[in-house]
């Protein structure tokens, strides 16, 4: 008699795509070694990193598993050690920046330069976003497919903003221009 353990990993991963909560993945990786090796990467594929939000992923643990991360949301309260981690499979970057702690923009720009293969960028900025931010996207990100922006673009950065792929050609965005 065949069991669920007899299914190939490809089927297990298809099942995993329909499991929405990480709690289920935590339970599955405790069932057996086979489930652990199959479902453990699913725990790391899409992350929300906020050290000020109670339960958090420490930077050392994140650095160890960075090769499994496909999508990540960065909170504005992250320290510099999080922005120095390289994510080789990162395709979706979500930046929540409702305030600018000192040095945050420089950390974001440096992070963006080290990850030129981002395909989806989602930005929520309360404060105006300066020219340097947009120039990195225009000059160094060649694979950007989806761009969602909510925030304010500084007047001297508007020309750089309109050069972002997708903006000038009807890409999805919501922005206020000053």
N, C-alpha and C positions, 0 to 999 in steps of 0.2 A: 504494500500500500504506500503510495506516494504521500509525502508530507510537505509542509510549507518550506522546510529546509532543503527539499530537493529542487525547488525552483531556482533557476539561474539568477545571478545578481542583477541582470538587466530587468527582470520582472520585479525583484525587490525594490529597485530604484524607481520603477514606475509606480509601485504602491506608495513609496515614500513621498512622491510628488503630491499625492492626495492627502497626506497626513499634515495637518496645518500646525499643530502645536508641538513645541519642542519637548513637552512633557512625555509625549508618546515616544519620541526618539530616545529619551533618557530611559524609559522602560524597556524599549526594544534592545538597546545595547547591553542590558543586563540579562537578557534571556540566554544567550549562548555566544560562543566565540564567533560563529558565523555571522550572527546578527550584528555583533559589535563591529566587525570589519566592514560590513555592508552599510550600516546606518550611522556609524560615527562621523563620517564626512558630512552627512546631512545636518548634523548639529552645528557645523561650522560654516555652512555654505552661505547663510544670510544672517548677518549680525547687526545688533544695535549696541554701540559701545558708548556708555555714559558712566564714568566713574562716580559721578555725584548721584546716580540714580539707585542707590541701594546695592542690589546684586550687580556685580560688574565682572568683567573679564580683565584680569590683571595683564599688564603689558607683556610679561614674560610668557605667560600661557598663550597669549595671542600670537606672539612672535613664533612660538613652536608650531602652531597650527595655521600659520598664515597661508601656507600653500593650499589649504582647503577652502579658503574664503573666495566666494564669487561676488558677493554683494555686501556692502557695509554702510552703516549710518554712523556718522561721527557727530557727537554732541559738542557744543562749544566749550564744555568744561574739561576736555581732554588735555592732558599734559603733553609736553613735547615728546616723551618717549613713545607715545602711540603714533605720532606722525613720522617717526623714523623707521617704522616697520615696513618692509617691502612685501607686497601681496602679488605674487606672480600670476594668479588667475583672476584678479579683480576686474570685473566688467561693469559693475554698477556702484557708483559712489553717491551717497546722499549726505549733504552737508547741512546741518541745522545750526544756523548761526543767528541767534536772536540777540546776541550782544557780542562785542569783540573784546575778549580779555587781551591784555597786552601781549603782542607777538603772535596772535592767532593767525592773522592774515599771512604773515611770512611763513608760518608752519604749513598752512594750507597750500600756498603757492609752491613751496618746496616739495610737498607731498604730491601735488599734481604733476610736477616736472618728473618725478621718479616713476609715475604711473601713466605713461602716454597712451596706453591701450584701453582706456576707459571707453565703454560704448554707450553708457547711460549716465547722465549727470542730473541730479535733482538737488537744487539749491533753494534754501529758504533763508533769506537774509533780511534782517530788520534794518540794519544800517546800510548805507550806500556801499556798493562794491566798486573798488577802484580799478583803474585801467590795467594794472599788472595782472590781476586775476584773469581778466578776459584775454589778454595777450597770450598767456600760457595756453589757454584753450584753443585759440586760433592758430598759434604757431607750432604747438607741440602735440596736440591731440589730433591725430589723423583718422581715427576710427569712431568718432562720436556719431551715434545714430539717433539717440533720443536725448532731448534737453528740456528739462522743466525748471523754470526759474520763477521764484516769487520774491520780489524785493525791489530795491531802488538801485538804479545805475547812475553813477555820478556823471555830471554833464561832460566832463573831459574824457570820460570813458565810453561815451555812447557810440562813437565810430568803431571802437574795438568790439563792443557788444554786438553790433549789427553784422560783424564779420564772422561771428560764431556759426559753425555749420548748423543749418536747420532754422535759424532765426530769420534770415533773409528769405528763405524759401518755404515759409509757412510751417516751421517746426512748432512743436507744442511748447508754449511758454506763456507766462503771465508776468509782466514786469511793469514797473513804474519808472518812467524816465524823468530825471530832474533837469 
